[in-house]
């Protein structure tokens, strides 16, 4: 899933505003620019604060989508671990209260993207604290960078009730971090370092070069590929400019190529959205039909992209998303993918044409 914006991205260099005195969701403010310090495009990274924030949402949301946002069984696994250790945090105590507001305020759902705008957990907490003090008003500060951070938080936490939810969630996340998550993440990170290195090698040596033409021609020339142990087949993406993007994908446990599958699924989002919007009526868009087509179209378009640009990954990608949807992976898997993620011919053909144009360099 994708969110577009102009803001400072999580990277090697923080662009946090000073306490003494991001991305502007849909705003026209200029983004704080980071130095281009990466030695190669699209480095593979891990970010504890991204996982921590997503972990909080994973423990609250009822993930019933065909392509789950979070890793299957994640919440049950964490609940069992915490029970074994006798840990009960503010996140557990306030679960029902937090879930109740989540179910009535759709804007809160997009708060999952918030950590991708920040360089660190400390920076994120600092800005959230200032945002709450300012009662969510981007115009309350003269600092242009801070105003942009406030704008993106305001897009997900627009009302006083939403900001009260953010205050409680932020406090609960901090308690969760201290009592459980810091130690849990450090242990998991150490155990998965080999998979991180393998994913990076496969990505930089084999598959990024094959996808780079597509990325260049869709204004996704560079960015950060973040492995998140909370995520399943539905990644989290923010787009700033051709050289400033963030794509959070599943952190593989057994097959490093899964990270690349989810990356392919994410980077086709703009093409899919255009194809769907061009081939659906305003009534269909209001009724949510277009949204369902975007979900299915992203899965199908990822397979189309890999078929053309990295064909050896295509069958594995199809099996991965069939598995995510709880479908068998034997027999005619391409036909099963089409049946599981159905699209009108007009939308499918529009996606295919646009991929041909992009990969052809026109």
C-alpha positions in Angstrom: 0.0 0.0 0.0 1.2 3.5 -0.9 1.1 7.0 0.4 2.5 9.9 -1.6 4.0 13.0 0.1 6.9 15.4 0.1 8.9 15.0 3.3 12.1 13.9 5.0 12.5 10.1 4.8 14.1 7.7 7.3 17.7 7.4 6.1 21.2 7.5 7.4 20.8 11.2 8.2 18.2 12.6 10.5 16.5 15.9 9.6 14.7 16.3 13.0 13.7 19.9 13.9 15.2 21.3 17.1 13.0 21.1 20.2 13.6 24.8 21.0 11.5 26.2 18.6 7.3 14.6 7.7 6.0 14.8 4.9 3.2 17.2 4.1 0.4 14.9 3.1 -0.8 16.6 -0.1 0.7 19.9 0.9 2.8 22.2 -1.2 5.5 22.9 1.3 9.0 22.1 0.3 10.5 18.9 1.8 13.6 19.1 3.9 16.2 17.5 1.8 18.6 14.8 3.0 22.2 14.4 1.7 22.5 11.6 -0.8 24.9 9.5 1.3 23.9 6.1 0.1 26.6 4.4 -1.9 24.2 2.5 -4.0 20.5 2.9 -4.9 17.8 1.3 -2.8 19.9 0.1 0.2 18.3 -2.7 2.3 17.8 -1.5 5.8 16.2 -2.5 9.1 14.6 0.1 11.4 13.5 -0.8 14.9 11.2 2.2 15.3 9.3 1.3 12.1 8.8 -2.2 13.4 7.8 -1.0 16.8 5.1 1.3 15.5 3.7 -1.3 13.1 3.9 -3.8 16.0 1.5 -1.6 17.9 -1.0 -1.5 15.1 -0.6 -5.2 14.5 -1.6 -5.9 18.1 -4.8 -3.8 17.6 -6.1 -4.3 14.1 -8.2 -7.2 13.0 -6.4 -8.1 9.8 -9.0 -9.8 7.5 -7.7 -8.6 4.1 -7.2 -11.1 1.3 -3.5 -10.0 1.4 -2.8 -9.5 5.0 -0.9 -6.4 6.1 0.8 -8.2 9.0 2.6 -11.5 9.1 0.1 -14.4 9.6 0.0 -15.4 13.2 2.0 -12.4 14.4 -0.4 -11.2 17.1 -0.9 -14.8 18.5 2.8 -15.3 18.6 3.5 -12.1 20.5 0.7 -12.7 22.9 2.0 -16.1 23.7 5.6 -14.8 24.3 4.3 -12.0 26.6 2.2 -14.5 28.5 5.2 -16.8 29.0 7.2 -13.9 30.3 4.5 -12.5 32.5 4.5 -9.2 30.7 1.5 -6.9 30.6 1.9 -3.4 29.2 -0.2 -0.3 28.6 -0.8 -1.6 25.1 -2.5 -4.7 26.6 -4.4 -2.8 29.3 -5.8 -0.2 26.8 -6.4 -2.6 23.9 -10.2 -2.4 23.8 -10.2 1.4 24.2 -7.7 1.8 21.3 -9.5 -0.7 19.1 -12.8 1.1 19.6 -11.5 4.4 18.2 -9.7 2.6 15.4 -13.0 1.1 14.2 -14.7 4.5 14.0 -12.0 6.7 12.6 -10.6 5.5 9.3 -7.9 8.2 9.2 -6.2 6.5 12.2 -5.5 3.5 9.9 -3.0 5.6 7.9 -1.0 6.3 11.0 0.8 3.1 10.2 2.8 5.1 7.6 4.0 7.6 10.2 7.4 6.0 11.2 8.6 6.1 7.5 8.8 9.9 7.8 11.2 9.8 10.7 14.9 8.9 11.2 14.6 7.4 14.6 12.2 6.6 17.5 13.5 9.5 19.6 12.8 12.0 16.7 9.4 10.6 16.2 8.4 10.8 19.9 9.8 14.4 20.0 7.7 15.5 17.1 4.6 13.7 18.3 4.9 15.5 21.7 5.2 18.9 20.0 2.3 18.1 17.7 0.1 17.2 20.6 1.1 20.3 22.5 0.2 22.4 19.4 -3.3 20.7 19.3 -2.5 19.4 15.8 -2.2 22.8 14.2 0.6 22.9 11.5 0.4 26.7 11.5 1.3 26.9 15.2 5.0 26.8 14.4 7.2 29.0 12.3 9.7 26.2 11.7 9.0 25.0 8.1 10.3 21.5 8.7 8.3 21.0 11.9 5.2 22.4 10.1 5.5 19.7 7.5 5.8 17.0 10.1 2.8 18.4 11.8 0.9 18.3 8.5 1.5 14.6 8.0 0.5 13.7 11.5 -2.6 15.9 11.1 -3.6 13.9 8.1 -3.9 10.7 10.2 -4.9 12.3 13.5 -7.1 15.2 12.4 -9.6 15.6 15.3 -9.2 16.1 19.0 -10.4 12.6 19.7 -7.9 11.2 17.2 -5.1 13.1 18.9 -6.2 11.8 22.2 -6.0 8.3 20.7 -2.5 9.1 19.4 -1.4 10.3 22.9 -2.6 7.1 24.5 -1.1 4.9 21.7 2.2 6.7 21.9 2.4 6.2 25.7 1.4 2.6 25.3 4.0 2.0 22.6 6.7 3.5 24.9 5.6 1.1 27.7 5.6 -1.8 25.3 9.1 -0.9 24.1 10.5 -0.7 27.6 8.9 -3.8 29.0 9.1 -6.1 26.0 9.8 -4.9 22.5 13.3 -3.6 22.7 14.7 -7.0 23.9 12.4 -8.9 21.6 13.5 -7.0 18.5 17.2 -7.2 19.4 17.0 -11.0 19.7 15.1 -11.4 16.5 17.3 -9.0 14.6 20.4 -11.0 15.7 18.8 -14.2 14.6 17.9 -12.8 11.2 21.1 -11.0 10.2 22.0 -13.7 7.8 18.7 -13.3 6.0 19.2 -9.6 5.9 22.6 -10.0 4.2 21.2 -12.6 1.8 18.3 -10.3 0.8 20.7 -7.4 0.3 23.0 -9.6 -1.9 20.2 -10.9 -4.0 18.7 -7.5 -4.4 21.8 -5.4 -5.2 23.5 -8.1 -7.3 20.7 -9.6 -9.2 17.3 -8.0 -9.0 17.6 -4.3 -8.4 19.6 -3.9 -11.7 16.7 -5.8 -13.5 14.1 -3.5 -12.0 16.1 -0.2 -12.1 14.8 0.8 -15.6 11.2 0.5 -14.3 12.1 2.4 -11.1 13.8 5.1 -13.0 10.9 5.5 -15.5 8.3 5.7 -12.7 10.2 8.3 -10.6 11.3 5.8 -8.0 15.0 6.0 -8.9 16.2 5.7 -5.3 15.0 5.2 -1.8 15.2 2.8 1.2 14.0 -0.8 1.2 13.2 -1.4 4.8 12.7 -5.0 6.1 9.9 -5.1 8.7 9.4 -8.2 10.7 5.8 -7.2 11.4 4.6 -7.1 7.8 3.1 -9.7 5.5 2.3 -9.4 1.8 1.0 -5.8 2.0 3.9 -3.5 2.3 4.0 0.2 3.4 5.2 2.8 0.9 5.8 6.5 0.9 6.9 8.5 -2.2 8.6 11.9 -2.0 10.6 12.3 -5.1 12.5 10.2 -7.6 15.4 9.9 -5.1 13.5 9.9 -1.8 11.1 7.0 -1.3 10.5 4.4 1.4 9.2 0.9 0.9 8.8 -1.3 4.0 8.4 -5.0 3.1 8.2 -8.3 4.9 11.4 -9.4 6.7 11.9 -12.9 5.2 12.4 -15.8 7.6 13.2 -18.6 5.1 13.3 -17.2 1.6 15.1 -13.9 1.0 13.2 -13.4 -2.3 10.0 -12.7 -0.4 11.3 -9.2 0.3 11.6 -8.6 -3.4 8.2 -10.0 -4.1 6.6 -7.5 -1.8 8.8 -4.7 -3.2 7.5 -5.5 -6.7 3.9 -5.5 -5.3 4.5 -2.0 -3.8 6.2 -0.2 -6.6 3.4 -0.8 -9.2 0.9 1.0 -7.0 0.9 4.3 -9.1 0.4 2.5 -12.4 -2.5 0.4 -10.9 -4.2 3.4 -9.3 -4.2 5.3 -12.6 -5.5 2.3 -14.5 -8.3 1.8 -12.0 -9.3 5.4 -11.8 -9.3 5.7 -15.6 -11.6 2.6 -15.9 -14.1 3.0 -13.1 -17.0 5.4 -12.6 -17.3 8.0 -9.8 -20.1 5.8 -8.3 -17.8 2.8 -8.3 -15.1 4.8 -6.7 -17.4 6.1 -4.0 -18.8 2.6 -3.3 -15.3 1.2 -2.7 -15.3 -1.0 -5.8 -12.2 0.9 -7.1 -10.4 0.2 -3.9 -10.9 -3.5 -4.3 -9.6 -3.3 -7.8 -6.5 -1.5 -6.6 -5.9 -4.3 -4.1 -6.3 -7.0 -6.7 -4.5 -5.0 -9.4 -1.4 -4.5 -7.2 -1.0 -8.2 -6.9 -1.6 -8.9 -10.6 0.7 -6.0 -11.7 3.5 -7.2 -9.5 3.4 -10.5 -11.3 3.3 -8.7 -14.7 6.3 -6.6 -13.8 8.4 -9.5 -12.7 7.4 -11.6 -15.7 8.9 -8.9 -17.9 11.8 -7.6 -15.9 12.9 -10.5 -13.6 11.1 -13.6 -15.1 12.8 -16.1 -12.8 11.0 -14.5 -9.8 7.5 -14.6 -11.3 6.4 -18.1 -10.3 7.7 -17.6 -6.8 5.9 -14.3 -6.5 2.6 -15.9 -7.7 3.0 -18.8 -5.1 3.8 -16.3 -2.4 0.6 -14.2 -2.9 -1.5 -17.3 -3.3 -0.2 -18.5 0.0 -0.9 -15.1 1.5 -4.5 -15.4 0.3 -4.8 -19.0 1.7 -4.9 -20.6 -1.7 -3.3 -23.8 -3.0 0.0 -23.4 -5.0 -0.2 -26.4 -7.2 -1.6 -26.7 -10.7 -2.1 -23.7 -13.0 -1.0 -21.0 -10.5 -1.4 -18.1 -13.0 -5.1 -19.0 -13.5 -5.6 -19.4 -9.8 -4.0 -15.9 -9.2 -6.4 -14.4 -11.7 -9.3 -16.1 -10.0 -8.2 -15.1 -6.5 -7.5 -11.5 -7.5 -10.1 -10.8 -10.3 -9.9 -7.7 -12.5 -12.0 -6.4 -15.3 -10.3 -6.9 -18.7 -10.1 -3.1 -19.2 -8.1 -2.5 -16.0 -5.8 -5.5 -16.6 -5.1 -4.4 -20.2 -4.5 -0.8 -19.1 -1.9 -2.0 -16.5 -0.2 -4.1 -19.1 0.0 -1.3 -21.6 1.4 1.1 -19.1 4.1 -1.5 -18.0 5.0 -1.9 -21.7 5.4 1.8 -22.0 7.5 2.2 -18.8 9.8 -0.8 -19.5 10.1 0.4 -23.1 11.5 3.7 -21.9 8.9 5.8 -23.8 
